[in-house]
Amino acid sequence: MKTRILSVLVFALILTGCQSAYYGAMEKMGIPKREILVDRVDDARDAQADAQEEFKSALQRLDELLQFDGGELEQRYEALNDDYEASKKAADRVYDRIEAIDDVAEALFDEWQDELERYSSDKLRRESERSLRDTQRRYTSLLQSMERAADTMQPVLDKLQDNVLYLKHNLNAAAVDAIRGEYRDLQADIADLIQEMETAIAESDKFIESLR
Protein backbone atom coordinates (compact mmCIF):
# COMPACT_ATOMS: atom_id res chain seq x y z
CA MET A 1 0.00 0.00 0.00
CA LYS A 2 2.81 2.40 0.91
CA THR A 3 4.45 1.74 -2.45
CA ARG A 4 1.27 2.47 -4.40
CA ILE A 5 0.54 5.69 -2.54
CA LEU A 6 4.04 7.07 -2.89
CA SER A 7 4.17 6.03 -6.54
CA VAL A 8 1.54 8.65 -7.25
CA LEU A 9 3.88 11.35 -6.00
CA VAL A 10 6.45 10.54 -8.67
CA PHE A 11 4.07 9.53 -11.44
CA ALA A 12 5.22 12.46 -13.57
CA LEU A 13 8.63 10.85 -13.80
CA ILE A 14 7.10 7.73 -15.30
CA LEU A 15 5.30 9.79 -17.91
CA THR A 16 8.62 11.20 -19.08
CA GLY A 17 9.97 7.68 -19.43
CA CYS A 18 12.78 8.40 -16.97
CA GLN A 19 12.68 5.14 -15.07
CA SER A 20 16.10 5.62 -13.47
CA ALA A 21 14.95 8.94 -12.01
CA TYR A 22 11.75 7.26 -10.84
CA TYR A 23 13.64 4.50 -9.05
CA GLY A 24 16.00 7.05 -7.54
CA ALA A 25 13.10 9.12 -6.22
CA MET A 26 11.45 6.05 -4.75
CA GLU A 27 14.65 4.97 -3.02
CA LYS A 28 15.01 8.41 -1.47
CA MET A 29 11.60 7.82 0.06
CA GLY A 30 12.73 4.50 1.46
CA ILE A 31 11.34 2.21 -1.24
CA PRO A 32 14.08 0.12 -2.90
CA LYS A 33 13.86 -1.57 -6.30
CA ARG A 34 13.36 -4.92 -4.58
CA GLU A 35 10.12 -3.70 -3.01
CA ILE A 36 8.97 -2.15 -6.29
CA LEU A 37 9.60 -5.49 -8.00
CA VAL A 38 7.52 -7.35 -5.43
CA ASP A 39 4.72 -4.81 -5.82
CA ARG A 40 4.73 -5.10 -9.62
CA VAL A 41 4.73 -8.90 -9.54
CA ASP A 42 1.75 -8.69 -7.21
CA ASP A 43 0.00 -6.33 -9.65
CA ALA A 44 0.71 -8.69 -12.56
CA ARG A 45 -0.68 -11.62 -10.60
CA ASP A 46 -3.88 -9.66 -10.00
CA ALA A 47 -4.05 -8.65 -13.67
CA GLN A 48 -3.79 -12.29 -14.71
CA ALA A 49 -6.51 -13.32 -12.29
CA ASP A 50 -8.74 -10.56 -13.71
CA ALA A 51 -7.98 -11.69 -17.26
CA GLN A 52 -8.99 -15.23 -16.36
CA GLU A 53 -12.38 -14.02 -15.23
CA GLU A 54 -12.90 -11.87 -18.33
CA PHE A 55 -12.14 -14.76 -20.68
CA LYS A 56 -14.39 -17.09 -18.70
CA SER A 57 -17.17 -14.51 -18.94
CA ALA A 58 -16.71 -14.15 -22.70
CA LEU A 59 -16.91 -17.93 -23.14
CA GLN A 60 -20.07 -18.03 -21.05
CA ARG A 61 -21.62 -15.25 -23.15
CA LEU A 62 -20.84 -17.14 -26.33
CA ASP A 63 -22.35 -20.30 -24.88
CA GLU A 64 -25.51 -18.36 -24.00
CA LEU A 65 -25.68 -17.00 -27.53
CA LEU A 66 -25.30 -20.49 -28.98
CA GLN A 67 -28.27 -21.62 -26.90
CA PHE A 68 -30.41 -19.15 -28.86
CA ASP A 69 -33.85 -20.55 -29.59
CA GLY A 70 -35.73 -17.38 -30.35
CA GLY A 71 -35.97 -14.03 -28.64
CA GLU A 72 -33.68 -11.01 -28.62
CA LEU A 73 -30.48 -12.17 -30.32
CA GLU A 74 -29.06 -8.65 -30.57
CA GLN A 75 -28.90 -8.30 -26.78
CA ARG A 76 -26.89 -11.49 -26.49
CA TYR A 77 -24.56 -10.28 -29.23
CA GLU A 78 -24.01 -6.95 -27.45
CA ALA A 79 -23.21 -8.78 -24.22
CA LEU A 80 -20.69 -10.97 -26.05
CA ASN A 81 -19.10 -7.94 -27.70
CA ASP A 82 -18.81 -6.18 -24.34
CA ASP A 83 -17.06 -9.19 -22.84
CA TYR A 84 -14.74 -9.42 -25.83
CA GLU A 85 -13.74 -5.76 -25.40
CA ALA A 86 -13.24 -6.32 -21.66
CA SER A 87 -11.04 -9.33 -22.42
CA LYS A 88 -8.89 -7.23 -24.76
CA LYS A 89 -8.39 -4.58 -22.08
CA ALA A 90 -7.57 -7.24 -19.50
CA ALA A 91 -4.99 -8.76 -21.85
CA ASP A 92 -3.40 -5.35 -22.43
CA ARG A 93 -3.09 -4.87 -18.68
CA VAL A 94 -1.30 -8.20 -18.37
CA TYR A 95 1.17 -7.25 -21.13
CA ASP A 96 1.78 -3.86 -19.48
CA ARG A 97 2.37 -5.42 -16.06
CA ILE A 98 4.89 -7.91 -17.45
CA GLU A 99 6.78 -5.11 -19.17
CA ALA A 100 6.86 -3.09 -15.94
CA ILE A 101 8.18 -6.11 -14.03
CA ASP A 102 10.98 -6.69 -16.52
CA ASP A 103 12.02 -3.04 -16.39
CA VAL A 104 12.51 -2.91 -12.63
CA ALA A 105 14.03 -6.41 -12.51
CA GLU A 106 16.69 -5.39 -15.02
CA ALA A 107 17.46 -2.25 -13.01
CA LEU A 108 17.65 -4.23 -9.76
CA PHE A 109 19.97 -6.91 -11.16
CA ASP A 110 22.25 -4.33 -12.81
CA GLU A 111 22.55 -2.45 -9.53
CA TRP A 112 23.16 -5.66 -7.59
CA GLN A 113 25.86 -6.77 -10.03
CA ASP A 114 27.63 -3.39 -9.85
CA GLU A 115 27.59 -3.46 -6.06
CA LEU A 116 29.50 -6.76 -5.99
CA GLU A 117 32.64 -4.83 -6.95
CA ARG A 118 32.37 -2.68 -3.84
CA TYR A 119 32.79 -5.47 -1.29
CA SER A 120 36.02 -5.68 0.66
CA SER A 121 35.03 -9.07 2.09
CA ASP A 122 35.41 -11.92 -0.40
CA LYS A 123 33.10 -14.11 1.66
CA LEU A 124 30.26 -11.59 1.73
CA ARG A 125 30.73 -10.84 -1.96
CA ARG A 126 30.47 -14.54 -2.84
CA GLU A 127 27.34 -14.92 -0.72
CA SER A 128 25.76 -11.85 -2.31
CA GLU A 129 26.66 -13.07 -5.79
CA ARG A 130 25.16 -16.49 -5.05
CA SER A 131 21.98 -14.81 -3.83
CA LEU A 132 21.89 -12.67 -6.98
CA ARG A 133 22.20 -15.71 -9.26
CA ASP A 134 19.52 -17.58 -7.34
CA THR A 135 17.16 -14.60 -7.59
CA GLN A 136 17.87 -14.24 -11.31
CA ARG A 137 17.07 -17.92 -11.89
CA ARG A 138 13.80 -17.64 -10.01
CA TYR A 139 12.95 -14.48 -11.89
CA THR A 140 13.70 -16.09 -15.26
CA SER A 141 11.36 -18.95 -14.37
CA LEU A 142 8.67 -16.47 -13.34
CA LEU A 143 9.03 -14.37 -16.48
CA GLN A 144 8.88 -17.41 -18.76
CA SER A 145 5.76 -18.63 -17.00
CA MET A 146 4.08 -15.23 -17.34
CA GLU A 147 5.03 -14.92 -20.99
CA ARG A 148 3.73 -18.41 -21.79
CA ALA A 149 0.42 -17.49 -20.20
CA ALA A 150 0.35 -14.17 -22.05
CA ASP A 151 1.06 -15.92 -25.36
CA THR A 152 -2.09 -18.01 -24.96
CA MET A 153 -4.29 -14.90 -24.83
CA GLN A 154 -3.90 -13.66 -28.41
CA PRO A 155 -5.20 -16.81 -30.15
CA VAL A 156 -8.27 -16.68 -27.91
CA LEU A 157 -8.79 -12.99 -28.63
CA ASP A 158 -8.45 -13.67 -32.36
CA LYS A 159 -11.15 -16.35 -32.26
CA LEU A 160 -13.44 -14.20 -30.14
CA GLN A 161 -12.97 -11.34 -32.59
CA ASP A 162 -13.80 -13.60 -35.53
CA ASN A 163 -17.04 -14.65 -33.87
CA VAL A 164 -17.97 -11.09 -32.94
CA LEU A 165 -17.23 -9.74 -36.42
CA TYR A 166 -19.14 -12.53 -38.14
CA LEU A 167 -22.18 -12.10 -35.95
CA LYS A 168 -22.13 -8.31 -36.30
CA HIS A 169 -23.34 -8.44 -39.90
CA ASN A 170 -25.07 -11.82 -39.80
CA LEU A 171 -27.21 -11.59 -36.71
CA ASN A 172 -29.55 -14.51 -37.29
CA ALA A 173 -30.05 -18.15 -36.39
CA ALA A 174 -28.04 -19.32 -39.42
CA ALA A 175 -25.03 -17.29 -38.26
CA VAL A 176 -25.28 -18.80 -34.80
CA ASP A 177 -25.22 -22.27 -36.34
CA ALA A 178 -22.22 -21.28 -38.47
CA ILE A 179 -20.03 -20.43 -35.47
CA ARG A 180 -21.21 -23.34 -33.35
CA GLY A 181 -18.39 -25.51 -34.63
CA GLU A 182 -15.82 -22.97 -33.41
CA TYR A 183 -17.03 -23.16 -29.85
CA ARG A 184 -15.27 -26.36 -28.82
CA ASP A 185 -11.91 -25.10 -30.09
CA LEU A 186 -12.38 -21.83 -28.24
CA GLN A 187 -13.44 -23.67 -25.10
CA ALA A 188 -10.24 -25.76 -25.25
CA ASP A 189 -8.09 -22.69 -25.86
CA ILE A 190 -9.55 -20.86 -22.88
CA ALA A 191 -9.05 -23.94 -20.70
CA ASP A 192 -5.37 -23.96 -21.73
CA LEU A 193 -5.12 -20.23 -21.05
CA ILE A 194 -6.56 -20.60 -17.57
CA GLN A 195 -4.19 -23.46 -16.77
CA GLU A 196 -1.15 -21.45 -17.92
CA MET A 197 -2.29 -18.46 -15.89
CA GLU A 198 -2.78 -20.59 -12.80
CA THR A 199 0.79 -21.78 -13.20
CA ALA A 200 2.04 -18.20 -13.62
CA ILE A 201 0.08 -17.04 -10.58
CA ALA A 202 1.60 -19.84 -8.50
CA GLU A 203 5.08 -18.85 -9.74
CA SER A 204 4.31 -15.25 -8.76
CA ASP A 205 3.39 -16.30 -5.24
CA LYS A 206 6.61 -18.30 -4.90
CA PHE A 207 8.74 -15.45 -6.22
CA ILE A 208 7.13 -12.86 -3.95
CA GLU A 209 7.64 -15.13 -0.94
CA SER A 210 11.32 -15.60 -1.83
CA LEU A 211 11.91 -11.84 -1.80
CA ARG A 212 10.17 -11.14 1.49
ZILIN-V363576 format. One record per pair of residues at least 12 apart in sequence whose C-alpha atoms are under 6 Angstrom apart, sorted by the first residue. I is the first residue (numbers start at 0). J is the second residue. D is the distance in Angstrom with one decimal. If there is no record, write none. Layout:
BEGIN
i=I j=J d=D
i=I j=J d=D
END
This chain:
BEGIN
i=32 j=107 d=5.8
i=37 j=207 d=5.7
i=39 j=100 d=5.7
i=43 j=96 d=5.1
i=44 j=200 d=5.5
i=46 j=93 d=5.5
i=50 j=89 d=5.0
i=53 j=86 d=5.2
i=54 j=86 d=5.8
i=57 j=82 d=5.0
i=60 j=79 d=5.3
i=141 j=202 d=5.6
i=144 j=199 d=5.0
i=145 j=199 d=5.2
i=148 j=195 d=4.8
i=148 j=196 d=5.2
i=151 j=192 d=5.4
END
